[in-house]
């Protein structure tokens, strides 16, 4: 697994606009508000993706879909 992915763990990131809008719409349908700040908690080893949490939502994304805050 690329070591650079582990550098994201424990960091706050923002999702790219497309992914965030999809997640925001899902949150709105469930009656939740959502900000574009997520904590990277782990790296999904099999798929080389980041596992991020924000509010009550978990999202699994590529490193290219996030920007460090």
PQR file with spaces between the fields and no chain letter, atoms N, CA, C, O and H, PARSE charges and radii, in Angstrom:
ATOM       1  N    UNK     1       0.840   -1.172    0.000 -0.4000 1.5000
ATOM       2  CA   UNK     1       0.000    0.000    0.000 -0.0000 2.0000
ATOM       3  C    UNK     1       0.884    1.233    0.000  0.5500 1.7000
ATOM       4  O    UNK     1       1.899    1.268    0.696 -0.5500 1.4000
ATOM       5  N    UNK     2       0.511    2.249   -0.775 -0.4000 1.5000
ATOM       6  CA   UNK     2       1.326    3.465   -0.785 -0.0000 2.0000
ATOM       7  C    UNK     2       1.358    4.123    0.593  0.5500 1.7000
ATOM       8  O    UNK     2       0.326    4.285    1.244 -0.5500 1.4000
ATOM       9  H    UNK     2      -0.313    2.220   -1.340  0.4000 1.0000
ATOM      10  N    UNK     3       2.537    4.490    1.014 -0.4000 1.5000
ATOM      11  CA   UNK     3       2.691    5.103    2.332 -0.0000 2.0000
ATOM      12  C    UNK     3       2.044    6.474    2.420  0.5500 1.7000
ATOM      13  O    UNK     3       1.641    6.888    3.507 -0.5500 1.4000
ATOM      14  H    UNK     3       3.376    4.359    0.485  0.4000 1.0000
ATOM      15  N    UNK     4       1.933    7.194    1.305 -0.4000 1.5000
ATOM      16  CA   UNK     4       1.383    8.536    1.360 -0.0000 2.0000
ATOM      17  C    UNK     4      -0.058    8.555    1.850  0.5500 1.7000
ATOM      18  O    UNK     4      -0.504    9.572    2.382 -0.5500 1.4000
ATOM      19  H    UNK     4       2.261    6.858    0.422  0.4000 1.0000
ATOM      20  N    UNK     5      -0.798    7.466    1.687 -0.4000 1.5000
ATOM      21  CA   UNK     5      -2.180    7.430    2.167 -0.0000 2.0000
ATOM      22  C    UNK     5      -2.250    7.516    3.685  0.5500 1.7000
ATOM      23  O    UNK     5      -3.180    8.114    4.225 -0.5500 1.4000
ATOM      24  H    UNK     5      -0.436    6.640    1.254  0.4000 1.0000
ATOM      25  N    UNK     6      -1.288    6.931    4.376 -0.4000 1.5000
ATOM      26  CA   UNK     6      -1.294    6.967    5.839 -0.0000 2.0000
ATOM      27  C    UNK     6      -1.057    8.373    6.368  0.5500 1.7000
ATOM      28  O    UNK     6      -1.387    8.658    7.519 -0.5500 1.4000
ATOM      29  H    UNK     6      -0.533    6.444    3.937  0.4000 1.0000
ATOM      30  N    UNK     7      -0.498    9.251    5.558 -0.4000 1.5000
ATOM      31  CA   UNK     7      -0.285   10.637    5.976 -0.0000 2.0000
ATOM      32  C    UNK     7      -1.608   11.368    6.185  0.5500 1.7000
ATOM      33  O    UNK     7      -1.649   12.368    6.903 -0.5500 1.4000
ATOM      34  H    UNK     7      -0.230    9.019    4.622  0.4000 1.0000
ATOM      35  N    UNK     8      -2.684   10.890    5.576 -0.4000 1.5000
ATOM      36  CA   UNK     8      -4.001   11.514    5.721 -0.0000 2.0000
ATOM      37  C    UNK     8      -4.698   11.143    7.034  0.5500 1.7000
ATOM      38  O    UNK     8      -5.552   11.890    7.509 -0.5500 1.4000
ATOM      39  H    UNK     8      -2.650   10.078    4.993  0.4000 1.0000
ATOM      40  N    UNK     9      -4.349   10.018    7.611 -0.4000 1.5000
ATOM      41  CA   UNK     9      -5.037    9.534    8.815 -0.0000 2.0000
ATOM      42  C    UNK     9      -4.869   10.541    9.957  0.5500 1.7000
ATOM      43  O    UNK     9      -3.761   10.968   10.281 -0.5500 1.4000
ATOM      44  H    UNK     9      -3.655    9.411    7.225  0.4000 1.0000
ATOM      45  N    UNK    10      -6.011   10.903   10.554 -0.4000 1.5000
ATOM      46  CA   UNK    10      -6.019   11.865   11.651 -0.0000 2.0000
ATOM      47  C    UNK    10      -6.129   13.306   11.187  0.5500 1.7000
ATOM      48  O    UNK    10      -6.157   14.221   12.010 -0.5500 1.4000
ATOM      49  H    UNK    10      -6.911   10.555   10.291  0.4000 1.0000
ATOM      50  N    UNK    11      -6.192   13.519    9.885 -0.4000 1.5000
ATOM      51  CA   UNK    11      -6.275   14.873    9.327 -0.0000 2.0000
ATOM      52  C    UNK    11      -7.716   15.212    8.940  0.5500 1.7000
ATOM      53  O    UNK    11      -8.530   14.327    8.674 -0.5500 1.4000
ATOM      54  H    UNK    11      -6.170   12.776    9.217  0.4000 1.0000
ATOM      55  N    UNK    12      -8.008   16.511    8.917 -0.4000 1.5000
ATOM      56  CA   UNK    12      -9.296   17.010    8.454 -0.0000 2.0000
ATOM      57  C    UNK    12      -9.159   17.306    6.956  0.5500 1.7000
ATOM      58  O    UNK    12      -8.193   17.931    6.517 -0.5500 1.4000
ATOM      59  H    UNK    12      -7.347   17.230    9.133  0.4000 1.0000
ATOM      60  N    UNK    13     -10.142   16.846    6.187 -0.4000 1.5000
ATOM      61  CA   UNK    13     -10.132   17.056    4.744 -0.0000 2.0000
ATOM      62  C    UNK    13     -11.489   17.595    4.286  0.5500 1.7000
ATOM      63  O    UNK    13     -12.487   17.528    5.005 -0.5500 1.4000
ATOM      64  H    UNK    13     -10.927   16.338    6.543  0.4000 1.0000
ATOM      65  N    UNK    14     -11.487   18.122    3.080 -0.4000 1.5000
ATOM      66  CA   UNK    14     -12.725   18.488    2.394 -0.0000 2.0000
ATOM      67  C    UNK    14     -12.857   17.590    1.181  0.5500 1.7000
ATOM      68  O    UNK    14     -11.871   17.240    0.532 -0.5500 1.4000
ATOM      69  H    UNK    14     -10.677   18.176    2.497  0.4000 1.0000
ATOM      70  N    UNK    15     -14.106   17.222    0.885 -0.4000 1.5000
ATOM      71  CA   UNK    15     -14.375   16.393   -0.282 -0.0000 2.0000
ATOM      72  C    UNK    15     -14.500   17.269   -1.525  0.5500 1.7000
ATOM      73  O    UNK    15     -14.800   18.458   -1.423 -0.5500 1.4000
ATOM      74  H    UNK    15     -14.907   17.507    1.413  0.4000 1.0000
ATOM      75  N    UNK    16     -14.268   16.679   -2.696 -0.4000 1.5000
ATOM      76  CA   UNK    16     -14.475   17.467   -3.910 -0.0000 2.0000
ATOM      77  C    UNK    16     -15.960   17.787   -4.041  0.5500 1.7000
ATOM      78  O    UNK    16     -16.802   17.145   -3.413 -0.5500 1.4000
ATOM      79  H    UNK    16     -14.024   15.713   -2.778  0.4000 1.0000
ATOM      80  N    UNK    17     -16.266   18.771   -4.852 -0.4000 1.5000
ATOM      81  CA   UNK    17     -17.624   19.320   -4.927 -0.0000 2.0000
ATOM      82  C    UNK    17     -18.669   18.271   -5.296  0.5500 1.7000
ATOM      83  O    UNK    17     -19.733   18.225   -4.678 -0.5500 1.4000
ATOM      84  H    UNK    17     -15.582   19.292   -5.363  0.4000 1.0000
ATOM      85  N    UNK    18     -18.393   17.441   -6.275 -0.4000 1.5000
ATOM      86  CA   UNK    18     -19.369   16.447   -6.735 -0.0000 2.0000
ATOM      87  C    UNK    18     -19.734   15.458   -5.632  0.5500 1.7000
ATOM      88  O    UNK    18     -20.912   15.198   -5.385 -0.5500 1.4000
ATOM      89  H    UNK    18     -17.528   17.478   -6.776  0.4000 1.0000
ATOM      90  N    UNK    19     -18.734   14.918   -4.982 -0.4000 1.5000
ATOM      91  CA   UNK    19     -18.987   13.940   -3.923 -0.0000 2.0000
ATOM      92  C    UNK    19     -19.692   14.595   -2.738  0.5500 1.7000
ATOM      93  O    UNK    19     -20.617   14.021   -2.163 -0.5500 1.4000
ATOM      94  H    UNK    19     -17.777   15.129   -5.182  0.4000 1.0000
ATOM      95  N    UNK    20     -19.250   15.802   -2.377 -0.4000 1.5000
ATOM      96  CA   UNK    20     -19.879   16.469   -1.245 -0.0000 2.0000
ATOM      97  C    UNK    20     -21.349   16.773   -1.527  0.5500 1.7000
ATOM      98  O    UNK    20     -22.192   16.582   -0.650 -0.5500 1.4000
ATOM      99  H    UNK    20     -18.499   16.268   -2.844  0.4000 1.0000
ATOM     100  N    UNK    21     -21.669   17.239   -2.724 -0.4000 1.5000
ATOM     101  CA   UNK    21     -23.071   17.544   -3.041 -0.0000 2.0000
ATOM     102  C    UNK    21     -23.950   16.300   -2.966  0.5500 1.7000
ATOM     103  O    UNK    21     -25.085   16.372   -2.495 -0.5500 1.4000
ATOM     104  H    UNK    21     -20.984   17.394   -3.436  0.4000 1.0000
ATOM     105  N    UNK    22     -23.438   15.167   -3.423 -0.4000 1.5000
ATOM     106  CA   UNK    22     -24.197   13.912   -3.320 -0.0000 2.0000
ATOM     107  C    UNK    22     -24.454   13.564   -1.854  0.5500 1.7000
ATOM     108  O    UNK    22     -25.569   13.197   -1.483 -0.5500 1.4000
ATOM     109  H    UNK    22     -22.515   15.108   -3.806  0.4000 1.0000
ATOM     110  N    UNK    23     -23.425   13.680   -1.032 -0.4000 1.5000
ATOM     111  CA   UNK    23     -23.560   13.361    0.384 -0.0000 2.0000
ATOM     112  C    UNK    23     -24.458   14.369    1.096  0.5500 1.7000
ATOM     113  O    UNK    23     -25.251   13.995    1.961 -0.5500 1.4000
ATOM     114  H    UNK    23     -22.519   13.978   -1.333  0.4000 1.0000
ATOM     115  N    UNK    24     -24.338   15.632    0.739 -0.4000 1.5000
ATOM     116  CA   UNK    24     -25.163   16.685    1.333 -0.0000 2.0000
ATOM     117  C    UNK    24     -26.639   16.461    1.010  0.5500 1.7000
ATOM     118  O    UNK    24     -27.498   16.644    1.873 -0.5500 1.4000
ATOM     119  H    UNK    24     -23.694   15.936    0.037  0.4000 1.0000
ATOM     120  N    UNK    25     -26.934   16.068   -0.222 -0.4000 1.5000
ATOM     121  CA   UNK    25     -28.326   15.783   -0.597 -0.0000 2.0000
ATOM     122  C    UNK    25     -28.881   14.601    0.191  0.5500 1.7000
ATOM     123  O    UNK    25     -30.035   14.620    0.618 -0.5500 1.4000
ATOM     124  H    UNK    25     -26.236   15.919   -0.923  0.4000 1.0000
ATOM     125  N    UNK    26     -28.068   13.586    0.381 -0.4000 1.5000
ATOM     126  CA   UNK    26     -28.502   12.429    1.171 -0.0000 2.0000
ATOM     127  C    UNK    26     -28.756   12.832    2.619  0.5500 1.7000
ATOM     128  O    UNK    26     -29.723   12.387    3.237 -0.5500 1.4000
ATOM     129  H    UNK    26     -27.130   13.570    0.034  0.4000 1.0000
ATOM     130  N    UNK    27     -27.883   13.676    3.152 -0.4000 1.5000
ATOM     131  CA   UNK    27     -28.054   14.160    4.529 -0.0000 2.0000
ATOM     132  C    UNK    27     -29.326   14.988    4.656  0.5500 1.7000
ATOM     133  O    UNK    27     -30.054   14.856    5.640 -0.5500 1.4000
ATOM     134  H    UNK    27     -27.097   14.038    2.650  0.4000 1.0000
ATOM     135  N    UNK    28     -29.601   15.836    3.678 -0.4000 1.5000
ATOM     136  CA   UNK    28     -30.797   16.681    3.716 -0.0000 2.0000
ATOM     137  C    UNK    28     -32.065   15.836    3.692  0.5500 1.7000
ATOM     138  O    UNK    28     -33.032   16.153    4.385 -0.5500 1.4000
ATOM     139  H    UNK    28     -29.010   15.943    2.878  0.4000 1.0000
ATOM     140  N    UNK    29     -32.073   14.769    2.905 -0.4000 1.5000
ATOM     141  CA   UNK    29     -33.240   13.876    2.861 -0.0000 2.0000
ATOM     142  C    UNK    29     -33.485   13.212    4.214  0.5500 1.7000
ATOM     143  O    UNK    29     -34.620   12.869    4.547 -0.5500 1.4000
ATOM     144  H    UNK    29     -31.287   14.511    2.342  0.4000 1.0000
ATOM     145  N    UNK    30     -32.424   13.035    4.984 -0.4000 1.5000
ATOM     146  CA   UNK    30     -32.550   12.411    6.306 -0.0000 2.0000
ATOM     147  C    UNK    30     -32.738   13.452    7.402  0.5500 1.7000
ATOM     148  O    UNK    30     -32.825   13.104    8.580 -0.5500 1.4000
ATOM     149  H    UNK    30     -31.502   13.313    4.714  0.4000 1.0000
ATOM     150  N    UNK    31     -32.802   14.739    7.019 -0.4000 1.5000
ATOM     151  CA   UNK    31     -33.043   15.803    7.985 -0.0000 2.0000
ATOM     152  C    UNK    31     -31.797   16.270    8.721  0.5500 1.7000
ATOM     153  O    UNK    31     -31.901   16.833    9.811 -0.5500 1.4000
ATOM     154  H    UNK    31     -32.731   15.021    6.062  0.4000 1.0000
ATOM     155  N    UNK    32     -30.616   16.045    8.143 -0.4000 1.5000
ATOM     156  CA   UNK    32     -29.360   16.447    8.769 -0.0000 2.0000
ATOM     157  C    UNK    32     -28.701   17.572    7.978  0.5500 1.7000
ATOM     158  O    UNK    32     -28.861   17.676    6.762 -0.5500 1.4000
ATOM     159  H    UNK    32     -30.531   15.587    7.258  0.4000 1.0000
ATOM     160  N    UNK    33     -27.967   18.401    8.686 -0.4000 1.5000
ATOM     161  CA   UNK    33     -27.115   19.403    8.034 -0.0000 2.0000
ATOM     162  C    UNK    33     -25.708   18.824    7.980  0.5500 1.7000
ATOM     163  O    UNK    33     -25.320   18.038    8.843 -0.5500 1.4000
ATOM     164  H    UNK    33     -27.836   18.317    9.674  0.4000 1.0000
ATOM     165  N    UNK    34     -24.951   19.214    6.969 -0.4000 1.5000
ATOM     166  CA   UNK    34     -23.622   18.642    6.798 -0.0000 2.0000
ATOM     167  C    UNK    34     -22.668   19.715    6.298  0.5500 1.7000
ATOM     168  O    UNK    34     -22.985   20.459    5.370 -0.5500 1.4000
ATOM     169  H    UNK    34     -25.266   19.853    6.268  0.4000 1.0000
ATOM     170  N    UNK    35     -21.498   19.788    6.919 -0.4000 1.5000
ATOM     171  CA   UNK    35     -20.448   20.688    6.469 -0.0000 2.0000
ATOM     172  C    UNK    35     -19.376   19.870    5.769  0.5500 1.7000
ATOM     173  O    UNK    35     -19.244   18.668    5.996 -0.5500 1.4000
ATOM     174  H    UNK    35     -21.240   19.184    7.673  0.4000 1.0000
ATOM     175  N    UNK    36     -18.620   20.533    4.923 -0.4000 1.5000
ATOM     176  CA   UNK    36     -17.603   19.842    4.139 -0.0000 2.0000
ATOM     177  C    UNK    36     -16.276   19.772    4.905  0.5500 1.7000
ATOM     178  O    UNK    36     -15.254   20.288    4.452 -0.5500 1.4000
ATOM     179  H    UNK    36     -18.727   21.510    4.739  0.4000 1.0000
ATOM     180  N    UNK    37     -16.314   19.128    6.065 -0.4000 1.5000
ATOM     181  CA   UNK    37     -15.120   18.854    6.870 -0.0000 2.0000
ATOM     182  C    UNK    37     -15.244   17.428    7.377  0.5500 1.7000
ATOM     183  O    UNK    37     -16.212   17.084    8.056 -0.5500 1.4000
ATOM     184  H    UNK    37     -17.144   18.709    6.433  0.4000 1.0000
ATOM     185  N    UNK    38     -14.260   16.602    7.047 -0.4000 1.5000
ATOM     186  CA   UNK    38     -14.304   15.196    7.413 -0.0000 2.0000
ATOM     187  C    UNK    38     -12.974   14.781    8.018  0.5500 1.7000
ATOM     188  O    UNK    38     -11.915   15.266    7.618 -0.5500 1.4000
ATOM     189  H    UNK    38     -13.474   16.882    6.496  0.4000 1.0000
ATOM     190  N    UNK    39     -13.042   13.881    8.983 -0.4000 1.5000
ATOM     191  CA   UNK    39     -11.852   13.342    9.624 -0.0000 2.0000
ATOM     192  C    UNK    39     -11.498   12.023    8.963  0.5500 1.7000
ATOM     193  O    UNK    39     -12.331   11.121    8.871 -0.5500 1.4000
ATOM     194  H    UNK    39     -13.901   13.487    9.307  0.4000 1.0000
ATOM     195  N    UNK    40     -10.267   11.915    8.506 -0.4000 1.5000
ATOM     196  CA   UNK    40      -9.794   10.655    7.923 -0.0000 2.0000
ATOM     197  C    UNK    40      -9.378    9.753    9.077  0.5500 1.7000
ATOM     198  O    UNK    40      -8.481   10.086    9.852 -0.5500 1.4000
ATOM     199  H    UNK    40      -9.590   12.648    8.580  0.4000 1.0000
ATOM     200  N    UNK    41     -10.041    8.610    9.177 -0.4000 1.5000
ATOM     201  CA   UNK    41      -9.785    7.728   10.315 -0.0000 2.0000
ATOM     202  C    UNK    41      -8.964    6.497    9.956  0.5500 1.7000
ATOM     203  O    UNK    41      -8.318    5.903   10.819 -0.5500 1.4000
ATOM     204  H    UNK    41     -10.770    8.340    8.548  0.4000 1.0000
ATOM     205  N    UNK    42      -8.990    6.114    8.678 -0.4000 1.5000
ATOM     206  CA   UNK    42      -8.277    4.893    8.298 -0.0000 2.0000
ATOM     207  C    UNK    42      -8.087    4.848    6.794  0.5500 1.7000
ATOM     208  O    UNK    42      -8.645    5.651    6.047 -0.5500 1.4000
ATOM     209  H    UNK    42      -9.515    6.597    7.977  0.4000 1.0000
ATOM     210  N    UNK    43      -7.283    3.886    6.374 -0.4000 1.5000
ATOM     211  CA   UNK    43      -7.074    3.610    4.960 -0.0000 2.0000
ATOM     212  C    UNK    43      -7.632    2.216    4.697  0.5500 1.7000
ATOM     213  O    UNK    43      -7.270    1.256    5.378 -0.5500 1.4000
ATOM     214  H    UNK    43      -6.829    3.233    6.981  0.4000 1.0000
ATOM     215  N    UNK    44      -8.511    2.111    3.710 -0.4000 1.5000
ATOM     216  CA   UNK    44      -9.055    0.811    3.321 -0.0000 2.0000
ATOM     217  C    UNK    44      -7.976    0.114    2.509  0.5500 1.7000
ATOM     218  O    UNK    44      -7.712    0.488    1.367 -0.5500 1.4000
ATOM     219  H    UNK    44      -8.805    2.890    3.156  0.4000 1.0000
ATOM     220  N    UNK    45      -7.363   -0.884    3.090 -0.4000 1.5000
ATOM     221  CA   UNK    45      -6.166   -1.496    2.509 -0.0000 2.0000
ATOM     222  C    UNK    45      -6.419   -2.200    1.183  0.5500 1.7000
ATOM     223  O    UNK    45      -5.579   -2.126    0.286 -0.5500 1.4000
ATOM     224  H    UNK    45      -7.578   -1.188    4.018  0.4000 1.0000
ATOM     225  N    UNK    46      -7.543   -2.875    1.036 -0.4000 1.5000
ATOM     226  CA   UNK    46      -7.793   -3.623   -0.196 -0.0000 2.0000
ATOM     227  C    UNK    46      -8.014   -2.728   -1.406  0.5500 1.7000
ATOM     228  O    UNK    46      -7.613   -3.067   -2.519 -0.5500 1.4000
ATOM     229  H    UNK    46      -8.225   -2.935    1.765  0.4000 1.0000
ATOM     230  N    UNK    47      -8.657   -1.574   -1.183 -0.4000 1.5000
ATOM     231  CA   UNK    47      -9.006   -0.706   -2.301 -0.0000 2.0000
ATOM     232  C    UNK    47      -8.189    0.576   -2.347  0.5500 1.7000
ATOM     233  O    UNK    47      -8.365    1.396   -3.249 -0.5500 1.4000
ATOM     234  H    UNK    47      -8.983   -1.298   -0.279  0.4000 1.0000
ATOM     235  N    UNK    48      -7.290    0.753   -1.373 -0.4000 1.5000
ATOM     236  CA   UNK    48      -6.435    1.946   -1.308 -0.0000 2.0000
ATOM     237  C    UNK    48      -7.266    3.221   -1.304  0.5500 1.7000
ATOM     238  O    UNK    48      -7.021    4.145   -2.080 -0.5500 1.4000
ATOM     239  H    UNK    48      -7.147    0.087   -0.641  0.4000 1.0000
ATOM     240  N    UNK    49      -8.251    3.252   -0.416 -0.4000 1.5000
ATOM     241  CA   UNK    49      -9.135    4.410   -0.286 -0.0000 2.0000
ATOM     242  C    UNK    49      -9.111    4.905    1.150  0.5500 1.7000
ATOM     243  O    UNK    49      -8.726    4.180    2.068 -0.5500 1.4000
ATOM     244  H    UNK    49      -8.450    2.502    0.215  0.4000 1.0000
ATOM     245  N    UNK    50      -9.530    6.160    1.329 -0.4000 1.5000
ATOM     246  CA   UNK    50      -9.577    6.777    2.650 -0.0000 2.0000
ATOM     247  C    UNK    50     -10.972    6.632    3.241  0.5500 1.7000
ATOM     248  O    UNK    50     -11.969    6.811    2.542 -0.5500 1.4000
ATOM     249  H    UNK    50      -9.843    6.749    0.584  0.4000 1.0000
ATOM     250  N    UNK    51     -11.040    6.309    4.521 -0.4000 1.5000
ATOM     251  CA   UNK    51     -12.310    6.227    5.233 -0.0000 2.0000
ATOM     252  C    UNK    51     -12.431    7.493    6.061  0.5500 1.7000
ATOM     253  O    UNK    51     -11.606    7.763    6.934 -0.5500 1.4000
ATOM     254  H    UNK    51     -10.230    6.164    5.089  0.4000 1.0000
ATOM     255  N    UNK    52     -13.486    8.278    5.770 -0.4000 1.5000
ATOM     256  CA   UNK    52     -13.659    9.584    6.403 -0.0000 2.0000
ATOM     257  C    UNK    52     -15.006    9.646    7.116  0.5500 1.7000
ATOM     258  O    UNK    52     -15.986    9.043    6.678 -0.5500 1.4000
ATOM     259  H    UNK    52     -14.156    8.059    5.060  0.4000 1.0000
ATOM     260  N    UNK    53     -15.033   10.386    8.224 -0.4000 1.5000
ATOM     261  CA   UNK    53     -16.259   10.579    8.983 -0.0000 2.0000
ATOM     262  C    UNK    53     -16.544   12.063    9.136  0.5500 1.7000
ATOM     263  O    UNK    53     -15.643   12.865    9.383 -0.5500 1.4000
ATOM     264  H    UNK    53     -14.237   10.875    8.580  0.4000 1.0000
ATOM     265  N    UNK    54     -17.825   12.413    8.983 -0.4000 1.5000
ATOM     266  CA   UNK    54     -18.281   13.772    9.220 -0.0000 2.0000
ATOM     267  C    UNK    54     -19.719   13.706    9.695  0.5500 1.7000
ATOM     268  O    UNK    54     -20.567   13.103    9.036 -0.5500 1.4000
ATOM     269  H    UNK    54     -18.557   11.762    8.782  0.4000 1.0000
ATOM     270  N    UNK    55     -20.001   14.325   10.840 -0.4000 1.5000
ATOM     271  CA   UNK    55     -21.334   14.246   11.451 -0.0000 2.0000
ATOM     272  C    UNK    55     -21.686   12.773   11.642  0.5500 1.7000
ATOM     273  O    UNK    55     -20.932   12.038   12.281 -0.5500 1.4000
ATOM     274  H    UNK    55     -19.313   14.814   11.376  0.4000 1.0000
ATOM     275  N    UNK    56     -22.817   12.333   11.099 -0.4000 1.5000
ATOM     276  CA   UNK    56     -23.232   10.935   11.239 -0.0000 2.0000
ATOM     277  C    UNK    56     -22.953   10.124    9.987  0.5500 1.7000
ATOM     278  O    UNK    56     -23.561    9.073    9.782 -0.5500 1.4000
ATOM     279  H    UNK    56     -23.429   12.930   10.580  0.4000 1.0000
ATOM     280  N    UNK    57     -22.048   10.594    9.153 -0.4000 1.5000
ATOM     281  CA   UNK    57     -21.815    9.954    7.876 -0.0000 2.0000
ATOM     282  C    UNK    57     -20.395    9.433    7.746  0.5500 1.7000
ATOM     283  O    UNK    57     -19.436   10.052    8.206 -0.5500 1.4000
ATOM     284  H    UNK    57     -21.554   11.447    9.320  0.4000 1.0000
ATOM     285  N    UNK    58     -20.289    8.283    7.110 -0.4000 1.5000
ATOM     286  CA   UNK    58     -18.999    7.710    6.762 -0.0000 2.0000
ATOM     287  C    UNK    58     -18.932    7.663    5.248  0.5500 1.7000
ATOM     288  O    UNK    58     -19.896    7.277    4.587 -0.5500 1.4000
ATOM     289  H    UNK    58     -21.068    7.779    6.737  0.4000 1.0000
ATOM     290  N    UNK    59     -17.802    8.052    4.708 -0.4000 1.5000
ATOM     291  CA   UNK    59     -17.624    8.027    3.260 -0.0000 2.0000
ATOM     292  C    UNK    59     -16.249    7.441    2.968  0.5500 1.7000
ATOM     293  O    UNK    59     -15.281    7.715    3.679 -0.5500 1.4000
ATOM     294  H    UNK    59     -17.019    8.366    5.245  0.4000 1.0000
ATOM     295  N    UNK    60     -16.175    6.637    1.920 -0.4000 1.5000
ATOM     296  CA   UNK    60     -14.917    6.025    1.494 -0.0000 2.0000
ATOM     297  C    UNK    60     -14.575    6.609    0.132  0.5500 1.7000
ATOM     298  O    UNK    60     -15.334    6.457   -0.826 -0.5500 1.4000
ATOM     299  H    UNK    60     -16.961    6.415    1.343  0.4000 1.0000
ATOM     300  N    UNK    61     -13.423    7.280    0.049 -0.4000 1.5000
ATOM     301  CA   UNK    61     -13.064    8.014   -1.167 -0.0000 2.0000
ATOM     302  C    UNK    61     -11.605    7.792   -1.539  0.5500 1.7000
ATOM     303  O    UNK    61     -10.798    7.344   -0.724 -0.5500 1.4000
ATOM     304  H    UNK    61     -12.807    7.403    0.827  0.4000 1.0000
ATOM     305  N    UNK    62     -11.286    8.114   -2.786 -0.4000 1.5000
ATOM     306  CA   UNK    62      -9.893    8.121   -3.241 -0.0000 2.0000
ATOM     307  C    UNK    62      -9.195    9.346   -2.664  0.5500 1.7000
ATOM     308  O    UNK    62      -9.842   10.345   -2.350 -0.5500 1.4000
ATOM     309  H    UNK    62     -11.941    8.477   -3.448  0.4000 1.0000
ATOM     310  N    UNK    63      -7.898    9.270   -2.529 -0.4000 1.5000
ATOM     311  CA   UNK    63      -7.121   10.422   -2.063 -0.0000 2.0000
ATOM     312  C    UNK    63      -7.271   11.600   -3.027  0.5500 1.7000
ATOM     313  O    UNK    63      -7.175   12.751   -2.603 -0.5500 1.4000
ATOM     314  H    UNK    63      -7.372    8.459   -2.784  0.4000 1.0000
ATOM     315  N    UNK    64      -7.502   11.339   -4.288 -0.4000 1.5000
ATOM     316  CA   UNK    64      -7.671   12.413   -5.270 -0.0000 2.0000
ATOM     317  C    UNK    64      -8.988   13.167   -5.092  0.5500 1.7000
ATOM     318  O    UNK    64      -9.169   14.234   -5.680 -0.5500 1.4000
ATOM     319  H    UNK    64      -7.581   10.403   -4.632  0.4000 1.0000
ATOM     320  N    UNK    65      -9.911   12.629   -4.289 -0.4000 1.5000
ATOM     321  CA   UNK    65     -11.210   13.259   -4.052 -0.0000 2.0000
ATOM     322  C    UNK    65     -11.226   14.148   -2.818  0.5500 1.7000
ATOM     323  O    UNK    65     -12.273   14.690   -2.466 -0.5500 1.4000
ATOM     324  H    UNK    65      -9.764   11.762   -3.811  0.4000 1.0000
ATOM     325  N    UNK    66     -10.086   14.308   -2.152 -0.4000 1.5000
ATOM     326  CA   UNK    66     -10.039   15.126   -0.942 -0.0000 2.0000
ATOM     327  C    UNK    66      -8.924   16.170   -1.028  0.5500 1.7000
ATOM     328  O    UNK    66      -7.974   16.043   -1.802 -0.5500 1.4000
ATOM     329  H    UNK    66      -9.235   13.867   -2.437  0.4000 1.0000
ATOM     330  N    UNK    67      -9.081   17.211   -0.197 -0.4000 1.5000
ATOM     331  CA   UNK    67      -8.072   18.246   -0.061 -0.0000 2.0000
ATOM     332  C    UNK    67      -7.857   18.443    1.425  0.5500 1.7000
ATOM     333  O    UNK    67      -8.818   18.573    2.183 -0.5500 1.4000
ATOM     334  H    UNK    67      -9.852   17.314    0.431  0.4000 1.0000
ATOM     335  N    UNK    68      -6.591   18.466    1.851 -0.4000 1.5000
ATOM     336  CA   UNK    68      -6.296   18.706    3.269 -0.0000 2.0000
ATOM     337  C    UNK    68      -6.719   20.112    3.648  0.5500 1.7000
ATOM     338  O    UNK    68      -6.553   21.050    2.869 -0.5500 1.4000
ATOM     339  H    UNK    68      -5.810   18.361    1.236  0.4000 1.0000
ATOM     340  N    UNK    69      -7.265   20.256    4.844 -0.4000 1.5000
ATOM     341  CA   UNK    69      -7.659   21.582    5.352 -0.0000 2.0000
ATOM     342  C    UNK    69      -6.572   22.112    6.234  0.5500 1.7000
ATOM     343  O    UNK    69      -6.693   23.214    6.768 -0.5500 1.4000
ATOM     344  H    UNK    69      -7.400   19.494    5.477  0.4000 1.0000
